[in-house]
C-alpha cells in the first residue's frame, strides 16, 4: 500500500537490506553451529553513531570504527545477542513491545535494527552462505 515511513525508519530499512546476507549467516550460525533456539537469540544491527553506541561497542568491542568513518562509510555494528535485548527493546519502545517479545515462527530468527530514530523488528530467514 502507500504507507509512509519516517526518514529514520527508511534508514533502518536500508541498513537491514544492505546487511541482510551477513545477518542471515549470523542467524544460521547461531542456530546450527552454536546450537541456539530462535527464542534464545536475536540478530541485531546498530547504527554506531547513535544513542545506541554503548550497545554497539558491547556487541563489537575494540572494533576500529574510525577506519570505517575514514572511508566515508557509516559504521554499523552487527551481531548476535541474547533474547534479553528484546526485553530492553520492549521497555524502550512500548508501542512495539508485543512484536519485540514474540518468538518468531520455526525457521525464522528475530532481527532488530536500532538508530537514533527508533527500532524496527524483522523476521529473518537464516542462510548458511553469505551469497
N, C-alpha and C positions, 0 to 999 in steps of 0.2 A: 504494500500500500504506500501511501505518500507520507509516511512518518518522517518527522524532522527531529534530528538529534542535535544536541549542543556540539560546539566545536570540540570540547573535551571528550565527549562520547565518541565522536568521529575519530578523534586522535587515538583513543583506546582501540577502536575497531581496526585502524591502520596498524597499530603496534601488534595486535593479535594476528592479523593476516600475514604480516611480514615475518613474524616469529613462528608461525604455525608448524612448519616441518620440525623445527627444534623442539617445540612444545609437545608435539605428538610423540617424538622419540623419547623425551623425558618421561612421558606418561607410560609408554611401553616398557621402558627400563624399570620404572618403579614397580610395575605390576609383575614383569617377567624375570627380572634379574634380582630385585630386592625382595620380591615376594609379598608386596603390599596389596591390600584390597582397595578398591576405589573409594571406600568410605574412610580410609585412613590417611590419604594424601591429597594434596591439591597442587596443581601446576600453576605457577604464578609468574607474572610479568609485571615489572615495576619500572615506571619512569624514574630513573635515578635522581634527576634534578627536580625533585618534587618534595612534598611534605612527607613522603614515604622513604626518604633517603636512608634513615636508620635501618629500616627493614631490608632495603636493597643491600646495604653494607653487611647486614647479618646473613643474608642469603648468599652473597658472593664476597666473603671477607678478603681483604688485601688485593682485590682486583684493581687494575690500573685504569680507572675511569677516565683519567686525564688523557690517556693515549687515544681513546675514542673521541673525546671532545676535540683533540688536536687535529683529527682527521675531518672535522666539521660534521661529525655524526652525533646523534643523540644517544647517550648511554641508556641501555635498557637491561635491567637485571632479569634473569630467567632462571627458574629452578623448581625444585620440588620442596614443598613444606608439609608439615603435619596438618591434619584436619583442624586443629585448634585455631588456625588462621581464619577459618570460616566463622568461628565464634566471634573473633575480633571484628571481622567484616560486618557480621550481623549487628553488633553493638554500635559500630561506627556509622552504618547505613541502615537504620531500622526499616526503611521503605522496601528494602530488598532482603530483609533478614530471612524470610522463608526460602528464597532461592539460594541464599548463602549456606543454609543449614541442610538443604535437601541433598541426600546422597544420589548421585547420578545413576541412571539405569545400568544394568550389566553391559559391559563393552564400552562404557564411556568413563571419562575422568573429568572432574570439575577443573576449570581453568579460570583464574581471576586476573584481571588487568587493573592496575591502580595507577592513577595520575592525580595531579592537583585537583582536577575537576570531578573526581569521583571514582567509581568502581563499576566494572562490567563483568558479568559472570557468563561463562560459556560451558558447554558440554563438549568435550574433545574426544575424538576417536584416536586411541593410541596406534602408533605405527612403528614398526621396527626400524625401517630405513629413514634416512634424512631426505631422500629424494622426493 
